[in-house]
Amino acid sequence: MKHTTRLTACLLALALTACTAAPQNMPAGTTTETATPPAQTAEPTTETPAVQDTLTPIYTTWGAAVGRDAVYSAMNIDDAGQYFATTIDFSTGEQRILCKKLGCSHADESCPAYMTAIRNGCVPKAMLLPVGDHLYWLVDGRHNESDSAYLDVSNLDGSDRRRVAEGDDLPDLTNAFIWYTDGTALYIFVRSYDEYSAFRLDEGGAACFFTRSIPDGEDYFALGCWQDKIVLQHSAGYQQQPLNPAGEAATDEELRAWLAADEQARNEQTKNICLLDTAGNMTDTDMTWGGSEGNVQLVHNGAAYLLNESGLVTKFDLTAGTAQTRQLDLQGVLYGVVEGARLDGWIPVTVRDDSEGLLNPETGVYTPLPTTWLKDQTVERSPFIVAASDTMLLVKYGEIYYTTNDIGTDGAPYSFTTCRGEYGIISVKDYLAGSQDWVQVTLQGRDLV
C-alpha cells in the first residue's frame, strides 16, 4: 500500500541519491591547483579516514536504518495497516518481527514489537534507529492526526523497551532523514518558520540544545559532521521583491524580468560554513562564498567541498580554515543536494540527460553505476539507497508492476496498476565497485513504503 507521506520522501530521496550509467564521453577531471589530474576512469575505492570522527551520520528513508548486524525497519506487516518493529538479517535478507513473546500472533498492541497503525486513512511517521547497544523507536502522527508522538528506547533485540518522551516533549520529526550520533545519543535539526533548532535524543528523552532565530530568507542546513561538530551551511538570505501590487496581473515580460532579478539577488547572497558542537556552541567561520558558486555537497576527512554546475570545486580545509579551487571538466552535471547519502567521499550527481553517477571531488573521478530497474517502467535507474551506515547499505534495485483492485468513493470496484519495490543488502565497498551481488530481501509485507 502506498502512503503519501512516505512516497514524498521516496521521490525526494530518489532524486538525490540514485546513481546510474553516464555517457561515455563524460571526462573525469582536468586541471587542479594542488594535484595531478586523475585518469578518465577509475574504480571507486574506499579510504580510511585520518581521524576517527566522534560523530557519524545515519541515513534513513521510510523508517529503516542500518545497524551493526541488521537493518531495523518499521513495517506494515501483511498490509494489515499495523506497523511493527522488524529486523532484516544481513546474511539471509529475511525480515523478522522483533518479538520474543511465546505464542504471540503479532496482530495488535499486545505484541511487544507493535509501534502504530493507520487510522482514518492516515499513516503516522514510524522509524527505528539503532545507536550503540540501544534501539530508538520513534512514532509521530501529529501532522495528520493519525497518532500521537512518542520515543521509546530498548535493547537491540527489543527487550527492556521503555518510554522516555511523548507528545509535545518531542519536536516534529516527520521530515528527519539524516541523523547524527556519537554512539550514545541522536542529534537532529528542526526548522520552523522563524527558528532553526538542534535536538538531542537519548535515554533521558528529547532536549533542545541549540536554537537560532532565522529572519525571512536566512537559512541553515546540516551538511555532515567532523570530529565532535556538525557542519552547517548558513545562507544570509535576500529580500524578495513583490512581483506586482496585490490584485494586479503581471505580463509575461514583467514575470521574466522579475524572475531574472530574483535569480540575481539569490546569487548575490552570502553563504558560509558554521560549526556546531554537541554542547550547543556555534562557531561562524570565515569560509564564505556567493550564492552563484553553489552549495557544499560533501564533508569528508576534515574538508567541505563546494560545487557548482560549471564543474568548479572549492575545498575548504576545516582545520586550517583555508580554501583551494580546481576546475573539473564536468559541464552539464546537475549536482545533487545534501540530503542524499554520501558514501566514503562520493557525491551522487545527475547529468543533464537524466543519467546519474558518483563524483569524487577530491580526485575528480566520475564513476557511473549500472542500471538495474526502470522508474515508471521507462526511466533507467541504478540502485537507490534506502538506508546506510559506514559499511552496509539497504538498496532498492527494482520495481515489480502489477494490477490490483479497490473500491471507489462511489462504492464501485475498479482496477489500477501499481508497483512494489525489490530490495537488497550490500556492503558499501561492493556498491562503490559497481557490484550487483546483493542479498535479496524477503519482506513480511508488500513494500517498505
Secondary structure by P-SEA (a helix, b strand, c coil): cccaaaaaaaaaaaaccccccccccccccccccccccccccccbbbbcccccccbbbbbbcccccccccbbbbbcccccccbbbbbbbbccccccccccccccccccccccccccccccccccccccccccccbbbbbbbcccccccccbbbbbcccccccccccccccccccccccbbbbcccccccccccccbbbbbbbccccccccbbbbbccccccccccccccbbbbbbbcbbbbbbcccccccccaaaaaaaaaaaaaaaaacccbbbbbcccbbbbbccccccccccccccccccbbbbbccccbbbbbcccccbbbbbbccccccccccccccccccbbbbbccccccccccccccbbbbbbbccccccccccccccccccccccccccbbbbbbbcccccccccbbbbbbbbbbbcccaaaaaaccccccbbbbcccccc
